[in-house]
């Protein structure tokens, strides 16, 4: 960490040094599912395959949520401990985190394999839609076998980054994603394995990321994995989990959004008429919402990457008592993420059809009509969303895990779920339901500003 001069180097230089590799890592991680969906959309499976991956997607997000719960939590504790010059706790945070990641990955793998049907049903899978349901069953079963590699690889990424090696963390993620991009068309089109091939390609990429991440543990800069550091400590585990709770909530909130939306569109899709006089049905909204959530995930990945890039700077300087540098880092990160959100908004509003056509062509008029509605309305509050996600991570970085968790819950659970349910029950129309996201974005943004201002007052007292 001394090489990076976290206490004296210019903030903008540090943000660039940490954030760019982190953003690339996050985007590449998000590409795992998006690449699958693009190639599947151009395969014979088409919209049915895309709808199937949307049904399975929430379970992969749950796996990522627990990986980040541990990964981001131990990284935050590691940085705070380094700043406070507590080497023992810094070592224990990483060692304990590794054991927790292994335990969680095994449990989720077993759950995924044993409760396959229940998971699909929970996230909108309907056995009556035979083609779509069969694709989802195949995809979920294969993905489960790669969960341990996925969870451990993603969980260790934050620790590698916080150890002063953001480029290595980026490299580990990129190798896996490039592998997936290369293998997807081979398995899907050349070997004609379809949706199953997409799942296998994804697993191979995850294994590569896992191996590269594990190798780093032998050459770390500021921590050392020993038998002593891997002995579970209640205090270390509790602190790590509390610091990573916001990351868990942020990801689980995405799961809740998709689960609620999938089930509601499955119920009301056949009740909503398009401009052509035909109903939207079930497969069209499931496929389109899946695509919108993946596109949304790319933007949020960039926001999270920028915000996580500031975490080592904020955490170290909080531990060292350099409050002025903490506030300066927060200011720059919020400005950067506002600009990113504004660019995304213009993209969604001006050229939604172009984005949708990336995921397959020859779509029906009903498909394209609902897709345009979805991008323009459902993602219409993306600027607010970007700032909400950013503030949540920044609050986590300065050790305010409770406020961070509250904000993470506010947009996606406290405001969105009641809004979409009420609009659905009142209108029985899946287009009207899309406005729930705009309502949630606005209310959560106001909540975020209030929480950030209160936290500013607290740290200003520490400065004085």
N, C-alpha and C positions, 0 to 999 in steps of 0.2 A: 504494500500500500504506500510505502514511502516513495517508491518510484513514481507514483501517480500524483503526489503532492496534494492530497485531498484537503489539506488545511490552508494551502497557499496558492495553488494553481488557479488561474482564471476560471470562473464558473462555466462560461460558455464553452471553453476548451474541454473541460471535464465532461460536460453534458454530451458534447459531440463524441468524445472518446468512448463513453459508456453507452450512450443511447443508440448510436448508429448500429453497432453490432447487435445490440439487444433488439432493436426494431427488426432487423433482418432475421434474427432468430425467431421472433414471434410470428412474423409474416410466413416464414418457411414452415413453422409448426402448423399454422392455420391452413397452409396449402395441402397438407396431408388429405384432409377431407374434401377440399375444393377440387383438387386434381382428380380424385376419384369421381366426383360428381360430374365434372366436365367430360371426362372420357366415357362415363356411363351414359351421359346424355346423348352422346354421338354414337353409342352402340345400339344394338337391336333392342336393348331393354328400354331405352328412351325415358319418357316421363315416368313409367312404372319403376324403373331402376332408381331414378332421382327421388321419387316419393319414398322408396324403400330405404335409401340412405338417410333421408330426413327422419324416418322413424327410428333408426338405429343411432343417429347422431347424438341424441341426448345422453345415451349411456356412455359414449366416449367422452362427452363433456364432464359427466360425473367422475370418470376416471381421472381426467385432467384436473378437476376441482380438488380431489384429494392429493394429487401430486403437488399442486401449488400450495395447498394448505400446509404441507410439510416443507416443501421446497422454498417457498417465499418466507415462511416463518423462520426457518433455520438461517436463511440468508440475512434476514433483518436482525436476528439475535446475534449472528456472527459479526455483522458490521458494528452494532452497538457495543459488543464486547471488545472488539479491536480498538474502537475509539476510546473506551474506558481502560484500555491496556490490560484487560483480563483474558490472558491467553488460554487459561484452563477452560473457561466457559466457551470460548471461541471454538476450541477443539471438540468439546463435548456436543456443541450444537450441530456440527456436521456429522459426527459419529452417531449420535442418537437419531439424527434425521435419516441416515442411511438405513438403519434398522427399522424405523417406522415405515419407510417407503416399501421395504421388502414385505413387511407384514400386511400392509394395506393392499398391495398388488395381488397377493395370494388370495386374500378374502374376496376382492372384487372379481377376480377370475372365476372363482368357484360360484359366486352369485350369478355371474353372467351365463355360465354353462348350465347351471341347475334350473334357474328360473327364466329360461329363454322366452317362453310363451308369455309369461306374466309381464316381462319387460316390454315386449312388443305391444301388448295390449295397453299398457300404461301410457305409451307414447303415440297412440293413435293407430296402431296396427289392427286391421280388421280381416279376419280369416275369410270373409265373404269376398274380399278383393283378392282372389286367389293368386294371380300373377305377382302383384305387388308384395303380398304377404310372404310368398315363397322366396322372393329375392331378399327380403328383409331378414328372414330366418337364416339363410345361407350367410349373409354378410355378417350378422351379429355373431354367429357361432365361430366363424374364422377369426374375427377381430378379437374375440375373447382370449384366444391362445397367445396373442401378442401383448396383452395388457401389462404383464410384469415388466417387460422391456420398455414399454411406453411410459408407464408411471415412474419407474426409477430414472430413466433417461431424462424425462421432463423435470422431475423433482430435483435432480442434481444440477440442472442448468443454472439455476439462480445462484447456487453456492459457488460454481465455477466463475460466474460473472462477478460475484461479490468478492472473490479472492483476487481480483485484479486481472482476470483473464477473459474479458468480454469477447475477444476475437476467437478464442478457443471454444467458448460456449456457442458462438455463432457457427463455427465450423462443424461442431458436433451435430447441430440441428440441420444445417444445410446438406451435409452428406446423406443423411437419412431421407430428406425431401427429394434431392436429386435422384436418388435411387428409386424412389416411388414414382417420380415423373417418367423415368426411363422405362421402368418395368410395367407400369400401367398399360400402355398400348400393346406391349408384348404379350402380357397375360390376357388382356381383354380381346384384342383383335387378332393377333398372330396365333396364339394358342386357343383362341375362341372359348375362353373360360368365363367371359362376361363379368357379372357382379362378383362372383367368387374370385376371379383373377384380380380384381381391384383390391379386395380384402387381403389377398396373399401379398401383393406388391407393397401394401401399406405396412404389413408386419415385418417384411424384410428391411424396409427403411427404418423402422423403429428399433430393430435389433442392432443395426449399424450405429445409430445414435447412442444407444445404451452402451455398446462396447467402447466407443470413443470417450464417453463420459466417465465410465468406470476407470479407464486407463489414466485419466487426469488425477485421480485420487493418489496415484503414486508419485506425482510430480507437483503437487500443490505448493503454493508460495507461503501462505500464512496459517495453514492448519495441517495437522497430521492425524491420519486415521490409525488409532491403536486399539488394542483390546479394552483399555481403560476408557477411551473416548466413546466406545460403542456400548458400554454398560448403561442401560437406560436409567436416566435420572428424572424423578418426578418433576422437580423444579424446572429443569431444562425443557422437558417435553411440554409442560404446561405453558411455559413462556413462549416457546416456539409456536405452539398451536394457537395461542391467543394472538400472536403477531401475524399469523398466516390466515386467521379466520376470515378476514375481509376477502382474501383471494378465493377461499372456498365459497363464500356466499356469492361473490360475483359470478362464478361459474355455475353454481347451482341455480342462481336466478335465471340464467340462460336456459337451463333445463326446464324450469317451471314455465317460462314463457313458451317454449316449444311444445311442452306437454299440453298446456292449456289450449294453445292455439290449434295444435293438431287435432285435439278432440273436438273442439268447437267447429272447425271447418269440416270435419268429418260428419258432424251432425247437421250443420246448416248449409253445406255446399250444394246439396240437391234442392234447397229451398230458395237459392239466390239465382235470379235470372240475369244473364248477360245481355248486351245490346243486340245480340244476334237472335234472341228468343230462346236460346238453349241455356240450361243450368250449368253452373261451373262444375258440379259433381264433387267427387272426393279426390281423385288422383291429381287433377290440375292444381287445386289449392295446396295440397300436401307437397307437390313437387316445387311449386313457386315459392312457398314460404320457406322451404328448405334452402332454395337458392338465395333468397333474400337474407336469411340468417347467416349463410356462409359469407356473402358479400359484406354484411354487417360485421361479421367476425374478422374479416381482413382489416377493416377500418379500426375496429377496437383493438386488434392486435398491434397496430401501429401506435395507438394511444398508450396502451399498456407498456409497449416497448420503450417509448420515450419516458414514461413515468418510472418504470423499473430502472431505466438507465440513470435516473437521478437518485435512486434509493441508496446506493453506496455513499454518495456525496452527502445526502441528508442524514443518513444514519450515523456516519462517522463524525460529522460535525455536531450532531446532537449529543453524541456521547462525549465529545471533547468540549462542549459548551460554546461552540461558535454559532450563536443564534443568527447573527447577521447573514452569514453564508447560507444558512438553512433557508431563510426567507428569500434571499436572492435566487436560490436554486428553484424554489417553488414558483416564483414569478416567471422565470424563463420557461419552465415546463408548461405552465398554463397558457402562455402566449403561443408557444409552438403548437400545442394541441388544439387551440382555438382555430388556428389557421388550417390545420389538417381537417378539422370538422367542417369548416366552411367550404373547402375544396370538394369534400365528399358530397356535401349537400348539393352543390352546383352540378356535380356529375350525375347524381341520382335524378334530379329534376329535369335536366336538359336531355340526357340520352339514356333513359331506362331500357329501351328496346335493344340497344347495342349491348348492354351488360347481360341481358337475358339470353341473347342469341349466342353468347360465348358458351352457354351450357347446352347447346343443341339447336338444330334448325328444323324447319318443317312443322313448327308448332301451330296449333289451331288458333283461330281468331279469339276464341274464349280464353285460351291459355295466355296469349299476348296481352289481352285486355286486362286480365286480373294481375298479370305480372307488372304492368305499368302502374296500376293502382297501388300495388304492394310496395314498389320501390319509392314512389312519390309520396305516399301517405304514411305507410308504416315506418319508413326511414326518414320522414320529413323533419324529425327533431334531432337529427344526428349531431348537430353542433352542440346541443345541450347534453346529449349522451356522452360525447367525447369529454366534456368538462366534468361531468359527473364521475365517470370512471377514473379520470385523472386525479380529481380531488380525493377520491376514496383511497387510492394508492398512496398519495402524498400524506394523508392522515396516518396511514399505516406506517409510513417511513419514519415519522416523528414519534412513533410509539403510542399513538392514540387509536388503539385497536377497536375500542367500543364505538367511537364516532365513525370510524371507517366502516365498520360492520353495519351500522344503522343506515349509512348512506348507500352501501351496497344493496341493502334490502329495499330501500325506499323506492327506487325507480322500477325495479323488476317485479317486486312482490307486493309491497304495501300499496303502490299506486296502479301498476299495470294490471295485475290479476283482477282486482275488483272492477276496473274500468272495462276490460274486454268482456268480462262475464255479464256486466250490466248492459253493455251495448248489444251483446249477442242475444240476451233474453228479451231486450226491448225491441230489437229490429228483426231478428232471425235472418240477418243479412251479413255475409262475410266481408263485404266491402265496408260497410259501416263499422264493423269490428276493428278495422285497421286504424281508426282514429284513436284507439286506446293508447297507442304508443306515443302519440303527440301529447296527449293529456298527461301521461306518466312522466315524459321527459321534462315538461314544463314545471310540474310540481316538485320533482326530484331535484331539478337545478336550483330552485329557490332554497330547498332544504340544504343542499350542498354549500351554497354561499353562506348560509347561517352557521353551519358547523365549522367551516373554514375560518370565518371571522372570530368565532369563539375560541378556536384553537390558537389563532394568532395572538389573541390577548393573553393566553396562558404562557406561550413561549416568550412573549415580550417581557413578562414578569421575571422569567428566568434570566433574561438578558440584563435586566436592571438589578 
